[in-house]
């Protein structure tokens, strides 16, 4: 991959901690739908709802390495046990389930994209969000990332994710909280000396946004680095 760098104006951002054992509240979701939500969808909808109010129309980029793999695994267990598969469970087992739910809840038919790119999923979601925002700066873009480790029956997963969720809103109609600088470089010398390296992209991005310090993650495809600059300048 060639070296890439870009900067995004972030109007709002939200993070759901992987350390939290509680289930996030999503009061804006209808109670009947809320009962059908997985932990992954709850996390995703929680951070998405923190960044976008009911009136705002926004394009959505949803990203997850494993997606609704736990729900899919439960379906496979039912099939293995010769049980009937719930149509509701099946319809909510797809990667883009969260984008559909978010659009239904808000009555928003704006375009939505779902992507998965292995251990670098979060980084590519930021790149996709930047591309959409650059294409049409006057239309808001919401980037949502949510993930959880795969079921133990899948064995050891290289560079496994942490449980948690992120959302970032790119919206030219709002003064940005700050600008997120992103870059991908080939693995020649590793992360820059001033950037602390993390085991997962989500840990690196959280450190960057919450602490204001540069952070990096290194994978087989290159080194990703992020830095946060407060304000619009």
C-alpha positions as a Markdown table, in Angstrom:
| # | Residue | x | y | z |
|---|---|---|---|---|
| 1 | Unk | 0.0 | 0.0 | 0.0 |
| 2 | Unk | 1.3 | 3.5 | -0.8 |
| 3 | Unk | 1.8 | 6.0 | 2.1 |
| 4 | Unk | -1.4 | 7.9 | 2.8 |
| 5 | Unk | -2.2 | 10.8 | 5.1 |
| 6 | Unk | -5.4 | 12.8 | 5.7 |
| 7 | Unk | -7.0 | 15.1 | 8.3 |
| 8 | Unk | -10.7 | 15.1 | 9.4 |
| 9 | Unk | -12.6 | 17.8 | 11.3 |
| 10 | Unk | -14.4 | 16.0 | 14.1 |
| 11 | Unk | -17.6 | 17.8 | 15.4 |
| 12 | Unk | -18.3 | 15.2 | 18.1 |
| 13 | Unk | -17.0 | 11.8 | 19.3 |
| 14 | Unk | -18.1 | 9.2 | 21.8 |
| 15 | Unk | -16.5 | 6.1 | 23.2 |
| 16 | Unk | -18.0 | 3.1 | 25.1 |
| 17 | Unk | -15.4 | 1.5 | 27.3 |
| 18 | Unk | -14.4 | -2.1 | 26.8 |
| 19 | Unk | -13.9 | -2.3 | 30.6 |
| 20 | Unk | -17.6 | -1.6 | 31.3 |
| 21 | Unk | -19.5 | -4.8 | 32.2 |
| 22 | Unk | -22.9 | -3.1 | 32.0 |
| 23 | Unk | -25.2 | -2.9 | 29.0 |
| 24 | Unk | -25.4 | 0.6 | 27.5 |
| 25 | Unk | -28.8 | 2.3 | 27.6 |
| 26 | Unk | -30.3 | 3.2 | 24.3 |
| 27 | Unk | -33.5 | 4.9 | 25.4 |
| 28 | Unk | -34.1 | 6.4 | 22.0 |
| 29 | Unk | -34.8 | 2.9 | 20.6 |
| 30 | Unk | -38.3 | 1.6 | 20.8 |
| 31 | Unk | -38.7 | -1.0 | 23.7 |
| 32 | Unk | -39.8 | -3.8 | 21.4 |
| 33 | Unk | -36.8 | -3.3 | 19.2 |
| 34 | Unk | -34.5 | -2.8 | 22.1 |
| 35 | Unk | -35.2 | -6.3 | 23.5 |
| 36 | Unk | -33.9 | -7.7 | 20.2 |
| 37 | Unk | -30.6 | -5.9 | 20.3 |
| 38 | Unk | -27.3 | -7.7 | 20.8 |
| 39 | Unk | -24.6 | -6.3 | 23.1 |
| 40 | Unk | -22.7 | -5.2 | 19.9 |
| 41 | Unk | -25.7 | -3.3 | 18.5 |
| 42 | Unk | -26.3 | -1.7 | 21.9 |
| 43 | Unk | -22.8 | -0.4 | 22.0 |
| 44 | Unk | -22.9 | 0.9 | 18.5 |
| 45 | Unk | -26.2 | 2.6 | 18.9 |
| 46 | Unk | -25.2 | 4.1 | 22.2 |
| 47 | Unk | -22.1 | 5.9 | 20.7 |
| 48 | Unk | -24.0 | 6.8 | 17.5 |
| 49 | Unk | -26.8 | 8.3 | 19.5 |
| 50 | Unk | -24.3 | 10.4 | 21.5 |
| 51 | Unk | -23.1 | 12.0 | 18.4 |
| 52 | Unk | -26.3 | 12.6 | 16.3 |
| 53 | Unk | -29.6 | 14.0 | 17.4 |
| 54 | Unk | -32.9 | 12.7 | 16.0 |
| 55 | Unk | -33.3 | 15.6 | 13.5 |
| 56 | Unk | -29.8 | 15.4 | 11.9 |
| 57 | Unk | -29.6 | 13.4 | 8.7 |
| 58 | Unk | -26.3 | 11.7 | 8.2 |
| 59 | Unk | -24.6 | 9.2 | 6.1 |
| 60 | Unk | -23.2 | 6.3 | 8.2 |
| 61 | Unk | -20.1 | 4.2 | 8.0 |
| 62 | Unk | -20.3 | 1.2 | 10.3 |
| 63 | Unk | -17.3 | -1.0 | 10.8 |
| 64 | Unk | -16.6 | -4.2 | 12.8 |
| 65 | Unk | -14.1 | -6.9 | 12.4 |
| 66 | Unk | -16.4 | -9.7 | 13.7 |
| 67 | Unk | -19.8 | -8.0 | 13.4 |
| 68 | Unk | -22.6 | -10.1 | 14.8 |
| 69 | Unk | -20.5 | -13.2 | 14.9 |
| 70 | Unk | -21.8 | -14.2 | 18.3 |
| 71 | Unk | -25.4 | -14.1 | 17.1 |
| 72 | Unk | -24.3 | -16.1 | 14.0 |
| 73 | Unk | -22.6 | -18.6 | 16.2 |
| 74 | Unk | -25.8 | -19.1 | 18.3 |
| 75 | Unk | -27.7 | -19.7 | 15.0 |
| 76 | Unk | -25.2 | -22.3 | 14.0 |
| 77 | Unk | -25.5 | -24.0 | 17.3 |
| 78 | Unk | -29.3 | -24.2 | 16.9 |
| 79 | Unk | -28.8 | -25.7 | 13.4 |
| 80 | Unk | -26.4 | -28.2 | 14.8 |
| 81 | Unk | -29.0 | -29.1 | 17.5 |
| 82 | Unk | -31.8 | -29.4 | 14.9 |
| 83 | Unk | -33.6 | -26.4 | 16.3 |
| 84 | Unk | -35.6 | -23.9 | 14.3 |
| 85 | Unk | -33.7 | -20.7 | 13.5 |
| 86 | Unk | -35.4 | -17.5 | 14.6 |
| 87 | Unk | -36.1 | -15.2 | 11.5 |
| 88 | Unk | -35.4 | -12.2 | 13.8 |
| 89 | Unk | -32.1 | -13.6 | 14.9 |
| 90 | Unk | -31.1 | -14.3 | 11.2 |
| 91 | Unk | -32.1 | -10.8 | 10.0 |
| 92 | Unk | -30.0 | -9.2 | 12.7 |
| 93 | Unk | -27.0 | -11.4 | 12.2 |
| 94 | Unk | -25.7 | -9.5 | 9.1 |
| 95 | Unk | -22.8 | -7.0 | 9.4 |
| 96 | Unk | -25.0 | -4.0 | 8.4 |
| 97 | Unk | -27.7 | -4.8 | 11.0 |
| 98 | Unk | -26.8 | -1.7 | 13.0 |
| 99 | Unk | -27.1 | 0.7 | 10.1 |
| 100 | Unk | -30.5 | -0.6 | 9.3 |
| 101 | Unk | -31.7 | -0.3 | 12.9 |
| 102 | Unk | -30.2 | 3.2 | 13.3 |
| 103 | Unk | -32.0 | 4.3 | 10.1 |
| 104 | Unk | -35.3 | 2.8 | 11.1 |
| 105 | Unk | -35.2 | 4.3 | 14.6 |
| 106 | Unk | -34.5 | 7.8 | 13.3 |
| 107 | Unk | -36.5 | 7.6 | 10.1 |
| 108 | Unk | -33.3 | 8.4 | 8.1 |
| 109 | Unk | -32.9 | 7.0 | 4.6 |
| 110 | Unk | -29.4 | 8.4 | 4.1 |
| 111 | Unk | -26.8 | 6.1 | 2.5 |
| 112 | Unk | -25.0 | 3.7 | 4.8 |
| 113 | Unk | -21.9 | 1.5 | 4.4 |
| 114 | Unk | -20.7 | -1.5 | 6.4 |
| 115 | Unk | -17.1 | -2.7 | 6.2 |
| 116 | Unk | -14.8 | -5.2 | 7.8 |
| 117 | Unk | -11.0 | -5.3 | 7.2 |
| 118 | Unk | -9.5 | -7.5 | 9.7 |
| 119 | Unk | -7.4 | -6.0 | 12.5 |
| 120 | Unk | -7.2 | -2.7 | 10.5 |
| 121 | Unk | -11.0 | -2.3 | 10.3 |
| 122 | Unk | -11.2 | 0.9 | 12.4 |
| 123 | Unk | -8.5 | 2.6 | 10.4 |
| 124 | Unk | -10.2 | 1.8 | 7.1 |
| 125 | Unk | -13.5 | 3.1 | 8.5 |
| 126 | Unk | -11.8 | 6.4 | 9.2 |
| 127 | Unk | -10.4 | 6.5 | 5.7 |
| 128 | Unk | -13.9 | 5.7 | 4.2 |
| 129 | Unk | -15.5 | 8.4 | 6.3 |
| 130 | Unk | -12.9 | 10.9 | 5.2 |
| 131 | Unk | -13.5 | 10.0 | 1.5 |
| 132 | Unk | -17.3 | 10.5 | 1.9 |
| 133 | Unk | -16.9 | 13.8 | 3.7 |
| 134 | Unk | -14.4 | 15.1 | 1.0 |
| 135 | Unk | -16.9 | 14.0 | -1.7 |
| 136 | Unk | -19.7 | 16.0 | -0.1 |
| 137 | Unk | -18.6 | 18.2 | 2.8 |
| 138 | Unk | -22.1 | 19.7 | 3.3 |
| 139 | Unk | -23.6 | 16.3 | 4.2 |
| 140 | Unk | -22.7 | 14.9 | 7.7 |
| 141 | Unk | -20.9 | 11.6 | 8.0 |
| 142 | Unk | -21.1 | 9.4 | 11.1 |
| 143 | Unk | -18.4 | 6.8 | 11.6 |
| 144 | Unk | -19.3 | 4.0 | 14.0 |
| 145 | Unk | -17.0 | 1.2 | 15.1 |
| 146 | Unk | -18.1 | -1.6 | 17.5 |
| 147 | Unk | -16.5 | -4.9 | 18.1 |
| 148 | Unk | -16.1 | -7.8 | 20.6 |
| 149 | Unk | -13.8 | -10.8 | 20.7 |
| 150 | Unk | -14.8 | -13.9 | 18.8 |
| 151 | Unk | -16.3 | -16.9 | 20.5 |
| 152 | Unk | -13.6 | -19.2 | 22.0 |
| 153 | Unk | -14.6 | -22.0 | 19.7 |
| 154 | Unk | -12.9 | -20.2 | 16.8 |
| 155 | Unk | -9.6 | -20.6 | 18.5 |
| 156 | Unk | -6.8 | -18.0 | 18.7 |
| 157 | Unk | -7.4 | -14.9 | 16.6 |
| 158 | Unk | -4.3 | -12.9 | 15.6 |
| 159 | Unk | -4.3 | -9.3 | 16.8 |
| 160 | Unk | -7.7 | -9.9 | 18.4 |
| 161 | Unk | -10.0 | -6.9 | 19.0 |
| 162 | Unk | -11.1 | -5.4 | 22.4 |
| 163 | Unk | -14.8 | -5.1 | 23.3 |
| 164 | Unk | -15.9 | -1.5 | 22.9 |
| 165 | Unk | -17.4 | 1.1 | 20.5 |
| 166 | Unk | -16.4 | 4.4 | 18.9 |
| 167 | Unk | -18.4 | 7.1 | 17.0 |
| 168 | Unk | -17.1 | 10.2 | 15.3 |
| 169 | Unk | -19.2 | 12.8 | 13.5 |
| 170 | Unk | -17.9 | 14.8 | 10.6 |
| 171 | Unk | -20.2 | 17.7 | 10.1 |
| 172 | Unk | -19.3 | 21.0 | 8.4 |
| 173 | Unk | -22.3 | 22.7 | 10.0 |
| 174 | Unk | -20.7 | 22.5 | 13.4 |
| 175 | Unk | -17.5 | 24.0 | 14.7 |
| 176 | Unk | -15.1 | 21.1 | 15.1 |
| 177 | Unk | -13.9 | 20.0 | 18.5 |
| 178 | Unk | -10.7 | 19.2 | 16.8 |
| 179 | Unk | -9.0 | 17.7 | 13.8 |
| 180 | Unk | -7.9 | 14.1 | 13.6 |
| 181 | Unk | -4.7 | 13.6 | 11.6 |
| 182 | Unk | -4.4 | 10.0 | 10.2 |
| 183 | Unk | -1.6 | 8.3 | 8.3 |
| 184 | Unk | -0.6 | 4.9 | 6.9 |
| 185 | Unk | 3.1 | 4.2 | 6.1 |
| 186 | Unk | 4.9 | 1.1 | 5.0 |
| 187 | Unk | 6.6 | -0.9 | 7.7 |
| 188 | Unk | 10.1 | 0.4 | 7.2 |
| 189 | Unk | 11.1 | 1.8 | 10.6 |
| 190 | Unk | 7.9 | 1.3 | 12.6 |
| 191 | Unk | 6.0 | 4.1 | 14.4 |
| 192 | Unk | 7.5 | 7.5 | 14.8 |
| 193 | Unk | 9.5 | 7.9 | 18.0 |
| 194 | Unk | 7.0 | 10.3 | 19.6 |
| 195 | Unk | 4.0 | 8.0 | 19.0 |
| 196 | Unk | 3.2 | 5.4 | 21.6 |
| 197 | Unk | 2.3 | 2.0 | 20.0 |
| 198 | Unk | -0.8 | 0.0 | 21.0 |
| 199 | Unk | -1.9 | -3.6 | 20.5 |
| 200 | Unk | -5.2 | -2.6 | 18.9 |
| 201 | Unk | -6.3 | 0.3 | 16.7 |
| 202 | Unk | -9.2 | 1.1 | 19.1 |
| 203 | Unk | -6.8 | 1.4 | 22.1 |
| 204 | Unk | -4.6 | 3.7 | 20.0 |
| 205 | Unk | -7.4 | 5.9 | 18.8 |
| 206 | Unk | -8.9 | 6.2 | 22.3 |
| 207 | Unk | -5.5 | 7.2 | 23.7 |
| 208 | Unk | -5.2 | 9.8 | 21.0 |
| 209 | Unk | -8.6 | 11.4 | 21.4 |
| 210 | Unk | -8.8 | 11.3 | 25.2 |
| 211 | Unk | -5.2 | 12.1 | 26.0 |
| 212 | Unk | -4.3 | 14.4 | 23.0 |
| 213 | Unk | -1.2 | 12.4 | 22.4 |
| 214 | Unk | 0.0 | 10.7 | 19.2 |
| 215 | Unk | -0.7 | 7.0 | 19.0 |
| 216 | Unk | 0.3 | 4.2 | 16.6 |
| 217 | Unk | -0.6 | 0.6 | 15.6 |
| 218 | Unk | 1.4 | -1.7 | 13.5 |
| 219 | Unk | 0.0 | -4.4 | 11.3 |
| 220 | Unk | 1.1 | -6.5 | 8.4 |
| 221 | Unk | -0.1 | -3.9 | 5.9 |
| 222 | Unk | 1.8 | -1.0 | 7.5 |
| 223 | Unk | 1.9 | 1.4 | 10.4 |
| 224 | Unk | -1.1 | 3.5 | 11.3 |
| 225 | Unk | -0.7 | 6.7 | 13.3 |
| 226 | Unk | -3.2 | 9.2 | 14.7 |
| 227 | Unk | -2.8 | 12.7 | 16.3 |
| 228 | Unk | -5.4 | 15.0 | 17.8 |
| 229 | Unk | -5.4 | 18.8 | 17.4 |
| 230 | Unk | -7.9 | 20.7 | 19.4 |
| 231 | Unk | -10.0 | 23.4 | 17.6 |
| 232 | Unk | -10.5 | 24.2 | 14.0 |
| 233 | Unk | -7.0 | 25.5 | 13.2 |
